[in-house]
């Protein structure tokens, strides 16, 4: 059995927050029990906790920055398209309504992922 590597464990724990436990376990070739053991160790291993915070912040920062940028670009495009569209054209109205729906779904997804980052895995 390989020695415990806190940096690797922290990367696995951080990835599990967004990718999910089963997907992360498959990717890294570990069992769900190993993942649970890593989580249990977070509470009393300050070295692991520090690595985890660092990895989580890096993942969260990259994702949040990219999503915000994409949403802003999408909103700009939607605003221009709405201004140029013919309001009497049902296809244009439908396309704009669908785009608004997608924007709303993106925002909801962002909120869910943010809540997951801040939920069970919060370390003070």
PLY file of the C-alpha trace (Angstrom):
ply
format ascii 1.0
element vertex 124
property float x
property float y
property float z
element edge 123
property int vertex1
property int vertex2
end_header
0.00 0.00 0.00
1.50 3.38 -1.01
2.28 5.97 1.65
-0.31 8.66 2.28
0.33 11.70 0.09
-1.52 14.75 1.46
-1.14 16.77 -1.73
-2.65 13.98 -3.84
-5.42 13.39 -1.29
-6.22 17.12 -1.28
-6.42 17.21 -5.07
-8.77 14.21 -5.03
-10.97 15.77 -2.34
-11.16 19.08 -4.18
-12.04 17.42 -7.46
-14.72 15.29 -5.79
-16.53 18.48 -4.81
-17.27 19.31 -8.44
-16.96 16.01 -10.29
-18.69 13.84 -7.71
-17.41 10.97 -5.64
-17.84 8.07 -8.05
-16.33 9.86 -11.03
-13.37 11.03 -8.96
-12.81 7.58 -7.48
-12.79 6.06 -10.98
-10.42 8.70 -12.30
-7.88 8.23 -9.51
-8.38 4.49 -9.08
-9.42 4.69 -5.44
-12.36 3.25 -3.57
-15.21 5.31 -2.10
-13.97 4.14 1.29
-10.57 5.73 0.64
-12.31 8.97 -0.29
-14.33 8.84 2.95
-11.12 8.22 4.89
-9.53 11.28 3.26
-12.54 13.37 4.28
-12.38 12.08 7.83
-8.70 12.95 7.98
-9.41 16.57 6.98
-10.77 17.31 10.45
-7.54 16.50 12.27
-4.75 16.86 9.70
-3.84 20.55 9.29
-1.34 19.74 6.53
-4.02 17.99 4.47
-6.53 20.75 5.25
-4.12 23.42 4.00
-3.49 21.54 0.75
-7.24 21.01 0.34
-8.05 24.71 0.79
-5.41 25.61 -1.77
-6.61 23.05 -4.33
-10.27 23.93 -3.79
-9.64 27.65 -4.16
-7.72 27.08 -7.38
-10.51 24.96 -8.85
-13.22 27.29 -7.62
-11.43 30.41 -8.83
-10.87 29.03 -12.32
-14.45 27.89 -12.67
-16.04 31.01 -11.22
-13.91 33.31 -13.36
-14.69 31.41 -16.56
-18.42 31.20 -15.84
-18.68 34.89 -15.02
-16.82 35.81 -18.20
-19.00 33.53 -20.31
-22.22 34.80 -18.76
-21.21 38.41 -19.38
-20.31 37.67 -22.99
-23.61 35.86 -23.45
-25.54 38.75 -21.95
-23.81 41.26 -24.22
-24.60 39.15 -27.27
-28.20 38.65 -26.14
-28.63 42.38 -25.55
-27.35 43.20 -29.06
-29.44 40.47 -30.63
-32.56 41.62 -28.79
-32.03 45.20 -29.97
-31.64 44.08 -33.59
-34.39 41.46 -33.62
-37.79 42.01 -35.14
-40.28 41.70 -32.26
-42.96 40.56 -34.69
-40.84 37.58 -35.80
-41.93 34.56 -33.72
-38.64 32.77 -34.41
-36.66 35.70 -33.00
-38.87 35.89 -29.92
-38.55 32.13 -29.36
-34.77 32.23 -29.80
-34.42 35.07 -27.31
-36.69 33.32 -24.81
-34.63 30.13 -25.15
-31.41 32.09 -24.65
-32.83 33.66 -21.48
-33.77 30.19 -20.25
-30.22 28.96 -20.80
-28.81 32.01 -18.98
-31.09 31.30 -16.03
-30.03 27.64 -15.97
-26.36 28.68 -16.00
-26.94 30.97 -13.04
-28.75 28.22 -11.14
-25.90 25.80 -11.86
-23.38 28.35 -10.63
-25.35 28.77 -7.40
-25.57 25.00 -6.85
-21.85 24.48 -7.41
-20.99 27.44 -5.20
-23.23 26.03 -2.46
-21.51 22.67 -2.80
-18.09 24.29 -2.46
-19.25 26.13 0.64
-21.32 23.29 2.09
-20.01 20.07 3.58
-16.45 20.80 2.50
-16.01 24.19 4.17
-12.92 24.39 6.31
-12.50 27.32 8.68
0 1
1 2
2 3
3 4
4 5
5 6
6 7
7 8
8 9
9 10
10 11
11 12
12 13
13 14
14 15
15 16
16 17
17 18
18 19
19 20
20 21
21 22
22 23
23 24
24 25
25 26
26 27
27 28
28 29
29 30
30 31
31 32
32 33
33 34
34 35
35 36
36 37
37 38
38 39
39 40
40 41
41 42
42 43
43 44
44 45
45 46
46 47
47 48
48 49
49 50
50 51
51 52
52 53
53 54
54 55
55 56
56 57
57 58
58 59
59 60
60 61
61 62
62 63
63 64
64 65
65 66
66 67
67 68
68 69
69 70
70 71
71 72
72 73
73 74
74 75
75 76
76 77
77 78
78 79
79 80
80 81
81 82
82 83
83 84
84 85
85 86
86 87
87 88
88 89
89 90
90 91
91 92
92 93
93 94
94 95
95 96
96 97
97 98
98 99
99 100
100 101
101 102
102 103
103 104
104 105
105 106
106 107
107 108
108 109
109 110
110 111
111 112
112 113
113 114
114 115
115 116
116 117
117 118
118 119
119 120
120 121
121 122
122 123
